[in-house]
Amino acid sequence: EWDRWLLMGLIGTAVGMLGFWVHQIIDSLIKLKWDLVKNYLQVSKRKTWSMGADVVISLSTGQDGNIRMTWLCALGSGLAMVVLSSGSVLFFCPAGSPSGLPEIIGYLNGTSIQHLFNIKTFLGTFVSCVLAVASGLFCGPEGPMVHLGALLGCGLSQLQSDTLGVHLPIFTRFRNSADKRGFIMAGAGAGIASVFRASIGGLLFTLEEVSSFWDIRLAWQTFFCCLTATFTTDLLSSSLYGFVYRGHFGFLEAEKRIIFWNLLDMNVLAFIPTILLGILGGLLGALFVALNVKINKLRMQFFNSIPKLSLRKTSKLLETVLILVISCVPLVANLGSGRNFLALDVGCIVSFPCSSEQGSAAALLVENGKRGITYLFRRGTHEEFGYTSLCTALVFYFILSCWTAGSAVASGLVIPMLYTGALYGRIIGLILVSIFGVQTNEYGAWIDPGLFAAIGAASFFSGVSRLTISLTVIMVS
C-alpha cells in the first residue's frame, strides 16, 4: 500500500499549494483594486482608530469629485472581475458553475456527470473563484476549493487526460472506479482542510457530507491527505501575504492557524442564550435554504424561457453584474458635496456622516468577508458595533448572499453563512450587555458579544448545511 499512501501525500501537498495560491491571488487582487482606488482619494482631514488584526479605519474628509471617481474606479474594477469570473464558467467550462460541491457529492454517490474532472473545468473554476471573491461579491472560496481538490485527486491518481492526450504508465492499478472515487474524496476533504486549517475537520466533512462509501483504511489515508494539505498551506503562508515576503518562514502563528476561536471561561448561564442561538440558527437556516430554492427556481424558469443559448448565457452574466452593483450600493450611500467619508485601509470606502455608529457600519461592509468575521469575533469589544449597524448588515448580507448562491460564478457559501450567523449572534450578545452591563470580573466574562458571534456563526452554518460534528471541529480547531 506504499504507493497509495504516496499518492495521498502528493494530493495533499498539491491541494495545500493550490489553497495557498488561491488565497494569495485573492489578497493580491484586492490590494491591487484598492491601490488603484486610493489614487483618487484626497484627504484634508483624518481621524484613525484601530480595529485589530493590522486593520486601521481612517475617517477622512474629501471632495465630491474625488469621491465619485473613487466609486467609479472601485465599481469598474469589481465589474471587470465579475465579467471575467462569470464568463469563464459560462463560456469556458459550464461544469464549473456555481460551486461544484453538489456535483462532487453526486459523483461520489454514483452519479456520472460529464466534463466534471477535465482540465478546462479546473482552470475555469480556479479563475472564476479568485475573481468572484476578489470582486466584492458576498461569497467565499470554500465550495470551489472542494471541487478543485477533487479535481487534483482525480488527476494525480489517474495520470491521464484525454484533453491533453496524456496517458502515463504510472499507478495504473488505481485506474478503476472504486480507487478513483477514494482519491477524489480525499482531495475534496483536503480542500476543506486547506481553507480552514483543520485536518480533522476535513476528514469529518468527507465522512458526514461527501461520500456514502467508507472504510477505516480510507479514513486514515484521507486524514493523512488532509494533514499534508493543512501543513503545506500553513508552511507556505507563514511568510507570504499577497506574494509579499514578510519574513519568518516556517513560523506558524497561532492567530493565523486558529481562525475562529479564542479560549474563554464559561458559565452555565451561557447555555440559555446558546440554546436560543441554536433555535434561531435552525429557523434562519431553513428560511435561507427555502428562499434560495425559490430564487433558483425563478432563475431557471427565466433563463429557460430564453430560446437562444448565447442570449441565455449573456443574461446569466448580466445577472452577476447586477448582483455586484447592488452589493456596492451601501458604499456610495449619502454621497454628496462636502460630506465625510470613511476610507478603510483594507479597501472599503464609504460615505457617511461622522458618527461612531456609522463608523461601525462601514467596518461591517468591508468587501473581504473573512476580515469582517474577524471583527465580529473579537473579544472585549462590547460596544464596538451598535444595533443599527448590525441589523442593517444582517438584512443586507442575508438577502444578497442568498441571491448570489447559484449565480453564474464559482463561489462558496461558507463565508456568507459564518458572517450572517456572526451578525445575529453579536446582536444577542449586545442584548446581554445591555441587560447586565460590561462585566470585567472572571465570572461575567462570558457576557461578550464576540463569543456569541462565534456561536451564532456555527448555528447558522449548521442550520443551512445540516452539518454538526465536522462543523464543530472546524470551528474550534
Salt bridges, closest charged atoms under 4 A:
GLU1 OE1 - ARG4 NE 2.86
GLU1 OE2 - ARG173 NH2 3.49
GLU1 OE1 - ARG217 NH1 3.46
ASP3 OD2 - ARG173 NE 2.90
ASP35 OD2 - LYS31 NZ 3.05
ASP64 OD2 - ARG68 NE 3.20
ASP162 OD1 - HIS167 NE2 3.66
ASP179 OD1 - ARG4 NH1 2.87
ASP234 OD1 - ARG197 NE 2.73
GLU253 OE2 - LYS256 NZ 3.67
GLU319 OE2 - ARG299 NE 2.81
